[in-house]
């Protein structure tokens, strides 16, 4: 099954939020999912297992730098190609 997930990542209590988000996005394996990076969120598209792995990886990498909030919208219809 194909999924599309819009993920917004919010590192808390730091002025270095941009660096943390970029590091987390860089950790996602190229080719496993499609990333559409926007100014406030990222859309992740791909097979369901790979999308969930990417979401978990984003959170875990960002959380290594401190507290983080992630907001997700997941669909098996909207945004899937």
C-alpha positions in Angstrom: 0.0 0.0 0.0 1.2 3.5 -0.8 1.1 6.2 1.8 1.6 9.9 1.9 2.6 11.6 5.2 3.0 15.3 5.9 5.4 15.7 8.8 6.2 18.9 10.7 9.1 18.6 13.1 9.6 21.1 15.9 12.8 20.9 18.0 12.1 22.7 21.3 14.2 25.0 23.3 16.9 25.6 20.7 17.9 28.3 18.3 19.5 25.6 16.1 16.2 24.1 14.9 17.0 24.4 11.2 20.2 22.4 11.6 18.4 19.7 13.6 15.7 19.4 11.0 18.2 19.3 8.1 20.2 16.5 9.9 17.1 14.5 10.5 16.0 14.8 6.8 19.5 13.8 5.7 19.3 10.6 7.6 16.4 9.3 5.6 17.7 6.8 3.0 17.5 8.2 -0.6 15.4 6.0 -2.9 13.3 4.3 -0.2 10.8 7.2 0.0 10.1 10.4 -1.9 10.6 13.6 0.1 9.0 16.9 -0.8 10.6 19.4 1.6 8.6 22.6 2.3 9.2 25.6 4.5 7.0 24.3 7.3 6.7 20.6 6.7 7.8 17.7 4.6 5.7 15.3 2.6 7.0 11.7 2.6 5.6 9.3 -0.1 6.2 5.6 -0.6 5.4 2.1 0.4 3.8 2.1 3.9 6.6 0.3 5.7 9.2 2.7 4.3 7.1 5.8 5.1 6.7 4.6 8.8 10.5 3.9 9.0 11.3 7.3 7.6 8.9 9.0 10.1 10.5 7.1 13.0 14.0 7.9 11.8 13.2 11.7 11.5 11.9 11.7 15.1 14.7 9.7 16.5 17.5 11.7 14.9 15.9 15.0 15.9 15.3 13.7 19.5 19.1 13.1 19.9 19.5 16.9 20.1 16.8 17.3 22.7 13.1 17.7 23.1 11.0 17.6 19.9 7.4 17.6 18.8 6.3 16.0 15.5 2.9 16.6 13.9 1.8 14.0 11.3 -1.0 13.7 8.7 -1.1 10.3 7.1 -3.2 9.2 4.1 -3.5 6.2 1.9 -5.3 8.3 -0.7 -4.6 12.0 -0.5 -1.1 12.8 -1.9 -0.3 9.3 -3.0 0.6 8.8 -6.6 
